[in-house]
Amino acid sequence: MLSYLAVRDLATISNLEVELDRGLCAITGATGAGKSVLVGAVGLALGERAKSDAVRSGAPAAEVQAIFRDVKLPAELAEELGIEPAHEELVIRRRVDAGGRSRCWLGGNLVPVSTLAALGDHLVDLHGQHEHQTLLQAQAQLELLDAFDDLAGLRENVTRRFEAVRAAEAALAELEESAAADERQLELWRHELKEIDDAGPEPAEEESLLGERQRLRAVVELSRLAREALQLLGEGESSALDGVEAARGTLKELVKLDPEQGPLEEELTQLRFSLVDIVERLRVYGERLEADPARLEEIETRLALLEHLKRKFGPTLTEVLEYREWAAHRLSDHEDRGTALAQRGKVLEGAREEYLWAAREMSQKRREAVNRLTPRVNQILTRLGFPGEPFAVEIGNRPGDDGWSGARATSTGLDAVEFQLAANPGEPPRPLARVASGGEISRVMLALKGVTGERYGVPTMVFDEVDTGIGGHIAGVVAELLHDLGRSRQVVVITHLPQIAANADAHYRVKKDSAEGRTFTDIERLEGEEQVSELSAMLGGGESAVEHARELLKR
């Protein structure tokens, strides 16, 4: 329950604090005193959109602090928000500066506004001044029916199935669009693939060709150098081989005179053999060296082709081959598109079947909920002055046909829900939006809130002028209904009806004063003669009004 609310610099409120009781809490006050500002403050604490113009003129920021006691949250939500499921006291604070920037705190920790919004759905059912108009909207009627029978789990399943259908449809559409790609692009890929395959490049062949080209271009110089080496080593006059032979003859004579120098002669003999081998190898090399213009031209042509491929498809042959694999893959994908289209079509068909199964189960549960909701609402409406059984719910397929569901599939299912009202005896039920006056809508809303309030456990309900267009005997019935709601939860009502205020467990008055050219809103709890005085003022004033006020309190 909401036990404490503090508001600073919001609209006409400079600094206001109020402690709220359990049960039915009535808030009264003159029109324009600022009662609805309090509801707006609660909305801010629960994550509603902040408006910078709500900040009190001349103040840097508005701030709201709310304390909730005996809070019990769903385990999943508590885990998601990183807080304990149960709290003896939960403190929420929100600050909105004059520029519209908003900051939120939960238990002293800075949190995003989405956290407050998620908490708000489990802390307070807030019914603002114009919310009864939302009752005329088909989506709001569907939401209320689902809330009445606690169909959130089934509805989430329908939503997941619907999202799966949409994802499968998008995947199939993407593939179909790709399959219809420009044939010229496909032809280009085929041409490029053939061009690369016809060339048949190898990653390392360029280096080998460059080396061979270098040798062919230098064949004349290589022949000259080989012949010169042959002349110096063994074929020319005074060659190295001739010198070695001459030296061997001299060493033989030396060894005869000094046998210890025999190893020198042996080494020189080995050197001669080495020189002879080198001379022979150079001769063979020189004989093989000959100009090959045809091979050189072939190499030049091949290198030019490889250079063309590199300019067109990549700076290296490796990247040319990578592009070839990419193009081949794209062509393969396109050629296999028929199989892929069939597979994705089957996925879509399966997703639609699962959605229809979940949506039809949801439809059945909603029809069962209608059978339970209608008599309960009519029971309350009878107390509120409607004759017979005025309330009815029409449920059927959403208008339209998407070609596969037999209706128009949405994330909430296939159902269109319409609340109907027979406002006068003998008339058939007609859509609520077309037959109900403001007062009738308020009474229907109150009946629906009364029934749904019994079905799900939001601990605090806030009504801002739910008594619009209500008076006389019906006002007393409304007071009793609100008091009944207050037996199981906290109900905060902003009202102009003395019957409701007199029936409340706690009565608060909002008043507006002026000082130094500024307007200030404050709130006080009324008891005893102060409450009698407020009720008599609401009744029009005078001695008879005072007596009437006392009589209301006795009841």
C-alpha positions as CSV (number, residue, x, y, z in Angstrom):
1,M,0.0,0.0,0.0
2,L,1.0,3.6,-0.5
3,S,1.7,4.8,3.0
4,Y,3.6,8.1,2.4
5,L,3.7,10.7,-0.4
6,A,5.9,13.8,-0.5
7,V,5.7,16.3,-3.3
8,R,7.9,19.4,-3.9
9,D,7.6,22.1,-6.5
10,L,5.1,20.3,-8.7
11,A,2.5,22.6,-10.4
12,T,0.8,24.4,-7.5
13,I,2.4,22.3,-4.8
14,S,5.4,23.9,-3.1
15,N,6.0,21.4,-0.4
16,L,3.5,18.8,0.6
17,E,3.6,15.6,2.7
18,V,0.8,13.1,3.5
19,E,0.5,9.8,5.2
20,L,-2.2,7.5,3.9
21,D,-4.1,4.8,5.7
22,R,-5.4,1.4,4.6
23,G,-8.9,1.0,3.4
24,L,-10.8,3.7,1.6
25,C,-9.1,7.1,1.6
26,A,-11.2,10.0,0.3
27,I,-9.6,13.2,-0.9
28,T,-11.8,16.2,-1.3
29,G,-11.4,19.9,-1.9
30,A,-12.6,22.7,-4.1
31,T,-12.2,22.5,-7.9
32,G,-8.8,23.7,-8.9
33,A,-7.3,23.2,-5.4
34,G,-4.7,20.7,-6.8
35,K,-6.3,17.3,-6.1
36,S,-5.4,15.9,-9.5
37,V,-1.8,17.1,-9.0
38,L,-1.5,14.5,-6.3
39,V,-2.6,11.8,-8.8
40,G,-0.1,13.2,-11.2
41,A,2.6,12.9,-8.5
42,V,1.7,9.3,-7.9
43,G,1.9,8.7,-11.7
44,L,5.4,10.2,-11.8
45,A,6.5,7.9,-9.0
46,L,5.2,5.0,-11.0
47,G,7.2,5.9,-14.1
48,E,4.7,7.9,-16.1
49,R,6.0,10.4,-18.7
50,A,7.4,13.5,-17.1
51,K,6.6,17.0,-18.5
52,S,9.0,19.9,-17.8
53,D,6.1,22.4,-17.7
54,A,4.8,20.5,-14.6
55,V,7.7,22.0,-12.6
56,R,6.6,24.8,-10.4
57,S,7.4,28.2,-11.8
58,G,10.7,29.5,-10.6
59,A,11.8,26.1,-9.2
60,P,14.8,24.2,-10.6
61,A,13.1,20.8,-10.4
62,A,10.1,19.0,-9.1
63,E,10.5,15.9,-6.8
64,V,8.2,13.2,-5.7
65,Q,8.9,10.6,-3.0
66,A,6.6,7.6,-2.4
67,I,6.8,4.9,0.3
68,F,5.0,1.6,-0.2
69,R,4.6,-0.8,2.7
70,D,4.1,-4.6,2.8
71,V,5.2,-4.9,-0.9
72,K,5.2,-8.4,-2.4
73,L,6.4,-8.7,-6.0
74,P,6.4,-11.6,-8.4
75,A,9.6,-13.6,-8.1
76,E,10.5,-13.2,-11.8
77,L,10.0,-9.4,-11.7
78,A,12.0,-9.1,-8.5
79,E,14.9,-11.1,-10.0
80,E,14.8,-9.0,-13.2
81,L,15.0,-5.8,-11.2
82,G,17.6,-7.2,-8.8
83,I,15.6,-6.6,-5.7
84,E,14.0,-8.8,-3.0
85,P,10.4,-10.0,-3.7
86,A,9.1,-8.9,-0.3
87,H,9.7,-5.4,1.3
88,E,8.4,-4.1,4.5
89,E,9.1,-0.7,3.1
90,L,10.0,0.3,-0.5
91,V,11.1,3.9,-1.2
92,I,10.7,5.5,-4.6
93,R,12.0,8.9,-5.5
94,R,11.8,10.8,-8.8
95,R,13.2,14.2,-9.8
96,V,12.2,16.2,-12.9
97,D,14.2,19.3,-13.7
98,A,12.9,22.3,-15.6
99,G,14.5,21.1,-18.8
100,G,12.5,17.9,-18.7
101,R,15.4,15.6,-17.6
102,S,14.3,12.9,-15.2
103,R,16.1,10.8,-12.6
104,C,14.8,8.0,-10.5
105,W,15.8,6.2,-7.4
106,L,14.7,2.9,-5.9
107,G,15.7,2.3,-2.3
108,G,18.5,4.9,-2.7
109,N,19.9,3.4,-5.9
110,L,19.7,5.2,-9.2
111,V,17.5,3.3,-11.7
112,P,16.0,3.8,-15.2
113,V,12.4,5.1,-15.4
114,S,11.4,1.7,-16.9
115,T,12.1,0.1,-13.6
116,L,9.5,2.3,-11.9
117,A,7.0,1.6,-14.7
118,A,7.6,-2.1,-14.2
119,L,7.0,-1.8,-10.5
120,G,4.0,0.5,-10.9
121,D,2.0,-2.2,-12.7
122,H,2.3,-4.3,-9.5
123,L,1.9,-1.5,-6.9
124,V,-1.0,0.8,-8.0
125,D,-4.0,0.6,-10.4
126,L,-4.2,4.3,-11.4
127,H,-7.5,5.5,-12.8
128,G,-7.1,9.1,-13.9
129,Q,-9.8,11.7,-14.7
130,H,-10.0,10.7,-18.4
131,E,-9.4,7.0,-18.1
132,H,-13.1,6.2,-18.4
133,Q,-12.7,7.3,-22.0
134,T,-10.3,4.5,-22.6
135,L,-13.0,2.1,-21.7
136,L,-14.6,3.0,-25.1
137,Q,-11.5,1.6,-26.9
138,A,-11.6,-2.0,-28.1
139,Q,-8.0,-2.7,-27.0
140,A,-8.7,-1.4,-23.5
141,Q,-11.8,-3.7,-23.3
142,L,-9.7,-6.7,-24.4
143,E,-7.0,-5.8,-21.8
144,L,-9.6,-5.6,-19.0
145,L,-11.1,-9.0,-20.0
146,D,-7.7,-10.7,-19.9
147,A,-6.9,-9.0,-16.6
148,F,-10.2,-10.2,-15.1
149,D,-9.4,-13.9,-15.7
150,D,-5.6,-13.6,-15.3
151,L,-4.9,-14.7,-18.9
152,A,-1.4,-13.1,-18.9
153,G,0.4,-16.4,-19.3
154,L,-1.7,-17.5,-22.3
155,R,-1.5,-14.1,-23.8
156,E,2.3,-14.0,-23.6
157,N,2.3,-17.4,-25.3
158,V,0.1,-16.0,-28.1
159,T,2.5,-13.0,-28.4
160,R,5.5,-15.3,-28.7
161,R,3.8,-17.4,-31.4
162,F,2.8,-14.3,-33.3
163,E,6.4,-12.9,-33.2
164,A,7.6,-16.3,-34.5
165,V,5.1,-16.0,-37.4
166,R,6.3,-12.5,-38.2
167,A,10.0,-13.6,-38.1
168,A,9.3,-16.6,-40.4
169,E,7.4,-14.3,-42.8
170,A,10.2,-11.8,-42.9
171,A,12.8,-14.6,-43.5
172,L,10.7,-16.0,-46.4
173,A,10.1,-12.5,-47.9
174,E,13.8,-11.7,-47.7
175,L,14.7,-14.9,-49.6
176,E,12.0,-14.3,-52.2
177,E,13.3,-10.8,-52.7
178,S,16.8,-12.1,-53.1
179,A,15.6,-14.8,-55.5
180,A,14.2,-12.1,-57.7
181,A,17.5,-10.2,-57.8
182,D,18.6,-8.6,-61.0
183,E,19.6,-11.3,-63.5
184,R,22.3,-9.1,-64.8
185,Q,24.1,-9.3,-61.4
186,L,23.9,-13.1,-61.6
187,E,25.2,-13.1,-65.1
188,L,28.1,-10.8,-64.0
189,W,29.0,-13.3,-61.3
190,R,28.9,-16.2,-63.8
191,H,31.1,-14.2,-66.2
192,E,33.6,-13.4,-63.4
193,L,33.7,-16.9,-62.2
194,K,34.4,-18.2,-65.7
195,E,37.1,-15.6,-66.2
196,I,38.9,-16.7,-63.1
197,D,38.4,-20.4,-63.7
198,D,39.7,-20.1,-67.3
199,A,42.8,-18.4,-66.1
200,G,43.3,-21.0,-63.4
201,P,45.6,-19.0,-61.2
202,E,47.7,-20.6,-58.4
203,P,48.6,-18.7,-55.3
204,A,52.5,-19.2,-55.7
205,E,52.9,-19.3,-59.5
206,E,53.5,-15.5,-59.9
207,E,56.7,-15.7,-57.9
208,S,58.0,-18.7,-59.9
209,L,57.2,-17.0,-63.2
210,L,58.9,-13.8,-62.2
211,G,62.1,-15.8,-61.4
212,E,62.0,-17.7,-64.8
213,R,61.4,-14.4,-66.6
214,Q,64.4,-12.9,-64.9
215,R,66.6,-15.8,-66.1
216,L,65.3,-15.7,-69.7
217,R,65.9,-12.0,-69.9
218,A,69.5,-12.4,-68.7
219,V,70.5,-15.5,-70.9
220,V,73.1,-13.5,-72.9
221,E,74.9,-12.2,-69.9
222,L,74.8,-15.6,-68.2
223,S,76.4,-17.2,-71.3
224,R,79.2,-14.5,-71.3
225,L,79.9,-15.0,-67.6
226,A,79.9,-18.8,-68.0
227,R,82.4,-18.7,-70.9
228,E,84.6,-16.3,-69.1
229,A,84.7,-18.5,-66.1
230,L,85.6,-21.5,-68.3
231,Q,88.4,-19.6,-69.9
232,L,89.8,-18.6,-66.5
233,L,89.5,-22.1,-65.0
234,G,90.3,-24.5,-67.7
235,E,89.9,-23.6,-71.4
236,G,91.9,-20.4,-71.8
237,E,95.6,-19.8,-72.1
238,S,97.3,-19.8,-68.6
239,S,94.1,-21.1,-67.1
240,A,93.8,-22.1,-63.5
241,L,93.8,-25.8,-64.4
242,D,97.1,-25.3,-66.4
243,G,98.6,-23.6,-63.4
244,V,97.6,-26.4,-61.1
245,E,99.1,-29.0,-63.5
246,A,102.4,-27.0,-63.6
247,A,102.4,-26.7,-59.9
248,R,101.9,-30.5,-59.5
249,G,105.0,-31.2,-61.7
250,T,107.0,-28.9,-59.5
251,L,105.7,-30.5,-56.3
252,K,106.6,-34.0,-57.5
253,E,110.2,-32.9,-57.8
254,L,110.0,-31.3,-54.4
255,V,108.6,-34.5,-52.8
256,K,111.4,-36.6,-54.2
257,L,113.9,-34.4,-52.3
258,D,111.6,-34.0,-49.2
259,P,109.1,-36.9,-48.9
260,E,107.5,-35.2,-45.9
261,Q,105.7,-32.8,-48.2
262,G,103.8,-35.6,-49.9
263,P,100.4,-34.3,-48.4
264,L,100.8,-31.1,-50.3
265,E,101.0,-32.9,-53.6
266,E,97.9,-35.0,-52.6
267,E,95.9,-31.8,-51.8
268,L,96.8,-30.2,-55.0
269,T,95.8,-33.3,-56.9
270,Q,92.3,-33.1,-55.2
271,L,92.1,-29.4,-56.2
272,R,92.8,-30.4,-59.8
273,F,89.9,-32.9,-59.7
274,S,87.6,-30.2,-58.2
275,L,88.6,-27.8,-60.9
276,V,88.0,-30.3,-63.6
277,D,84.5,-31.0,-62.1
278,I,83.7,-27.3,-62.0
279,V,84.9,-26.8,-65.6
280,E,82.7,-29.6,-66.8
281,R,79.6,-28.3,-65.0
282,L,80.2,-24.8,-66.4
283,R,80.5,-26.2,-69.9
284,V,77.2,-28.1,-69.5
285,Y,75.5,-25.0,-68.0
286,G,76.8,-22.9,-70.9
287,E,75.7,-25.3,-73.5
288,R,72.1,-25.3,-72.0
289,L,72.0,-21.6,-71.9
290,E,70.2,-20.4,-75.0
291,A,67.7,-17.7,-75.8
292,D,64.0,-18.8,-75.7
293,P,61.9,-15.9,-77.0
294,A,58.7,-18.0,-77.3
295,R,58.9,-19.1,-73.6
296,L,59.7,-15.5,-72.5
297,E,56.6,-14.2,-74.5
298,E,54.5,-17.0,-72.9
299,I,55.6,-15.9,-69.4
300,E,55.0,-12.2,-70.2
301,T,51.5,-13.0,-71.4
302,R,50.7,-15.1,-68.3
303,L,52.0,-12.4,-65.9
304,A,49.9,-9.8,-67.7
305,L,46.8,-12.0,-67.3
306,L,47.5,-12.5,-63.6
307,E,48.0,-8.7,-63.2
308,H,44.6,-8.1,-64.8
309,L,43.0,-10.5,-62.4
310,K,44.6,-8.8,-59.4
311,R,43.5,-5.3,-60.6
312,K,39.9,-6.6,-61.1
313,F,39.4,-8.9,-58.1
314,G,42.0,-8.2,-55.5
315,P,45.5,-6.9,-55.0
316,T,46.9,-10.5,-54.6
317,L,46.2,-13.8,-56.2
318,T,45.1,-15.1,-52.8
319,E,42.3,-12.5,-52.7
320,V,41.4,-13.2,-56.4
321,L,40.8,-16.9,-55.4
322,E,38.8,-15.8,-52.3
323,Y,36.6,-13.6,-54.5
324,R,36.1,-16.6,-56.8
325,E,34.9,-18.7,-53.8
326,W,32.5,-15.9,-52.7
327,A,31.0,-15.6,-56.2
328,A,30.7,-19.3,-56.5
329,H,28.9,-19.4,-53.1
330,R,26.4,-16.7,-54.1
331,L,25.6,-18.5,-57.4
332,S,25.2,-21.8,-55.5
333,D,22.9,-20.1,-53.0
334,H,20.8,-18.7,-55.9
335,E,20.7,-22.0,-57.6
336,D,19.6,-23.7,-54.4
337,R,17.1,-21.0,-53.6
338,G,14.2,-23.3,-54.5
339,T,15.1,-25.8,-51.8
340,A,15.6,-23.0,-49.3
341,L,12.3,-21.3,-50.2
342,A,10.5,-24.6,-49.6
343,Q,12.2,-25.1,-46.2
344,R,11.4,-21.6,-45.1
345,G,7.8,-22.0,-46.3
346,K,7.5,-25.1,-44.1
347,V,8.9,-23.1,-41.1
348,L,6.3,-20.4,-41.7
349,E,3.5,-23.0,-42.0
350,G,4.6,-24.6,-38.7
351,A,4.8,-21.2,-37.0
352,R,1.3,-20.3,-38.2
353,E,-0.2,-23.6,-37.0
354,E,1.4,-23.1,-33.5
355,Y,0.0,-19.6,-33.4
356,L,-3.5,-20.7,-34.4
357,W,-3.5,-23.4,-31.8
358,A,-2.5,-20.9,-29.0
359,A,-4.9,-18.2,-30.3
360,R,-7.8,-20.6,-30.4
361,E,-7.1,-21.7,-26.9
362,M,-7.0,-18.1,-25.9
363,S,-10.3,-17.4,-27.6
364,Q,-11.9,-20.3,-25.7
365,K,-10.6,-19.0,-22.3
366,R,-11.8,-15.5,-23.1
367,R,-15.3,-16.8,-23.9
368,E,-15.3,-18.6,-20.6
369,A,-14.1,-15.4,-18.9
370,V,-17.0,-13.5,-20.5
371,N,-19.5,-16.0,-19.0
372,R,-18.0,-15.2,-15.6
373,L,-17.5,-11.5,-16.0
374,T,-20.9,-10.5,-17.4
375,P,-23.1,-11.6,-14.4
376,R,-20.7,-10.1,-11.9
377,V,-20.7,-6.7,-13.6
378,N,-24.5,-6.8,-14.1
379,Q,-24.9,-7.5,-10.4
380,I,-23.0,-4.4,-9.5
381,L,-24.7,-2.3,-12.2
382,T,-28.1,-3.3,-10.9
383,R,-27.1,-1.8,-7.5
384,L,-25.9,1.3,-9.5
385,G,-29.4,1.9,-10.9
386,F,-29.3,0.1,-14.2
387,P,-32.4,-2.0,-15.0
388,G,-32.3,-5.7,-15.9
389,E,-29.0,-7.1,-17.2
390,P,-27.6,-4.1,-19.2
391,F,-24.0,-5.2,-19.7
392,A,-22.9,-7.7,-22.4
393,V,-19.7,-8.6,-24.1
394,E,-19.6,-9.5,-27.8
395,I,-16.5,-11.5,-28.7
396,G,-15.6,-12.7,-32.2
397,N,-12.9,-12.7,-34.8
398,R,-11.1,-9.5,-35.6
399,P,-12.4,-8.0,-38.9
400,G,-10.3,-8.6,-41.9
401,D,-8.5,-11.6,-43.4
402,D,-4.8,-12.1,-43.6
403,G,-5.3,-15.1,-45.9
404,W,-4.2,-17.9,-43.5
405,S,-5.9,-17.4,-40.1
406,G,-9.5,-16.8,-41.2
407,A,-9.4,-13.5,-39.5
408,R,-6.7,-10.9,-38.7
409,A,-4.0,-12.3,-36.6
410,T,-2.4,-10.0,-34.0
411,S,-0.1,-10.3,-31.0
412,T,-3.1,-10.5,-28.7
413,G,-4.9,-13.2,-30.7
414,L,-7.7,-13.4,-33.2
415,D,-10.4,-11.9,-31.0
416,A,-12.3,-8.6,-31.2
417,V,-14.0,-7.7,-27.9
418,E,-16.8,-5.2,-27.7
419,F,-18.4,-4.1,-24.4
420,Q,-22.1,-3.4,-24.9
421,L,-24.7,-1.6,-22.8
422,A,-28.5,-1.6,-22.8
423,A,-29.0,1.7,-21.0
424,N,-32.8,1.6,-21.1
425,P,-35.3,-1.2,-20.7
426,G,-36.4,-3.0,-23.8
427,E,-33.4,-1.9,-25.8
428,P,-30.9,-4.4,-27.1
429,P,-27.3,-4.0,-26.0
430,R,-25.3,-1.7,-28.2
431,P,-21.6,-0.7,-28.3
432,L,-20.7,1.2,-25.1
433,A,-19.0,3.9,-27.1
434,R,-22.3,4.7,-28.9
435,V,-24.9,4.6,-26.2
436,A,-23.3,5.5,-22.9
437,S,-23.2,9.0,-21.3
438,G,-20.4,10.2,-19.1
439,G,-22.1,9.1,-15.9
440,E,-23.0,5.7,-17.3
441,I,-19.5,5.1,-18.4
442,S,-18.2,6.0,-14.9
443,R,-20.6,3.5,-13.4
444,V,-19.6,0.8,-15.8
445,M,-16.0,1.5,-15.1
446,L,-16.5,1.3,-11.4
447,A,-18.4,-2.0,-11.8
448,L,-15.5,-3.4,-13.9
449,K,-12.9,-2.1,-11.5
450,G,-14.9,-3.6,-8.6
451,V,-15.0,-7.0,-10.3
452,T,-11.4,-7.1,-11.6
453,G,-10.1,-5.7,-8.3
454,E,-11.3,-8.9,-6.7
455,R,-9.4,-11.0,-9.3
456,Y,-5.8,-9.7,-9.2
457,G,-3.8,-8.4,-6.3
458,V,-2.7,-4.8,-7.0
459,P,-2.6,-3.5,-3.5
460,T,-3.6,0.1,-4.2
461,M,-6.3,1.5,-6.4
462,V,-6.4,5.3,-7.2
463,F,-9.6,6.9,-8.6
464,D,-9.6,10.5,-9.8
465,E,-13.2,11.7,-10.0
466,V,-14.7,8.3,-10.9
467,D,-18.0,9.8,-9.6
468,T,-18.5,12.0,-12.7
469,G,-22.2,12.3,-13.5
470,I,-23.3,10.4,-10.4
471,G,-25.5,11.7,-7.7
472,G,-28.5,11.0,-5.4
473,H,-29.1,7.5,-4.3
474,I,-26.5,6.1,-6.7
475,A,-23.9,8.1,-5.0
476,G,-24.5,6.1,-1.8
477,V,-24.2,2.9,-3.7
478,V,-20.9,4.0,-5.2
479,A,-19.7,4.8,-1.8
480,E,-20.6,1.4,-0.6
481,L,-18.8,-0.3,-3.5
482,L,-15.7,1.7,-3.0
483,H,-15.7,0.9,0.7
484,D,-16.2,-2.8,-0.2
485,L,-13.1,-2.6,-2.4
486,G,-11.2,-1.0,0.5
487,R,-11.8,-4.1,2.6
488,S,-9.2,-6.0,0.7
489,R,-6.9,-3.3,-0.5
490,Q,-6.1,0.4,-0.3
491,V,-8.5,2.6,-2.3
492,V,-7.7,6.3,-2.8
493,V,-10.5,8.3,-4.3
494,I,-10.6,12.0,-5.3
495,T,-14.3,12.9,-5.1
496,H,-16.9,15.6,-5.0
497,L,-19.5,13.3,-3.5
498,P,-20.0,13.7,0.3
499,Q,-21.5,10.2,0.4
500,I,-18.1,8.7,-0.6
501,A,-16.1,11.0,1.7
502,A,-18.4,10.1,4.7
503,N,-18.0,6.4,4.0
504,A,-14.2,6.6,3.9
505,D,-11.9,5.1,6.5
506,A,-9.7,8.3,6.2
507,H,-10.8,11.7,4.8
508,Y,-8.2,14.2,3.5
509,R,-8.9,17.8,2.3
510,V,-6.7,19.6,-0.3
511,K,-6.8,23.3,-0.1
512,K,-5.2,26.1,-2.0
513,D,-3.9,29.3,-0.4
514,S,-2.2,32.4,-1.7
515,A,0.7,34.3,-0.2
516,E,3.0,37.0,-1.7
517,G,1.4,36.6,-5.1
518,R,2.0,32.8,-5.2
519,T,-0.5,29.9,-5.0
520,F,0.2,27.0,-2.6
521,T,-1.5,23.6,-2.3
522,D,-1.6,21.7,0.9
523,I,-3.4,18.7,2.3
524,E,-4.7,17.8,5.8
525,R,-6.5,14.9,7.4
526,L,-10.0,15.7,8.6
527,E,-11.6,14.2,11.7
528,G,-14.5,15.2,14.0
529,E,-16.0,18.6,13.4
530,E,-13.5,19.4,10.6
531,Q,-14.9,16.5,8.6
532,V,-18.4,17.6,9.4
533,S,-17.6,21.1,8.2
534,E,-16.1,19.8,4.9
535,L,-19.0,17.5,4.2
536,S,-21.5,20.2,4.9
537,A,-19.7,22.5,2.5
538,M,-19.8,19.7,-0.1
539,L,-23.6,19.5,0.5
540,G,-24.1,23.2,-0.1
541,G,-23.7,24.7,3.4
542,G,-26.2,25.8,6.0
543,E,-27.7,24.2,9.1
544,S,-29.5,21.5,7.1
545,A,-26.3,20.6,5.4
546,V,-24.5,20.2,8.8
547,E,-27.3,17.9,10.0
548,H,-27.1,15.9,6.7
549,A,-23.3,15.6,7.1
550,R,-23.7,14.2,10.6
551,E,-26.3,11.8,9.4
552,L,-24.0,10.6,6.6
553,L,-21.2,10.0,9.1
554,K,-23.6,8.0,11.4
555,R,-24.4,5.7,8.5
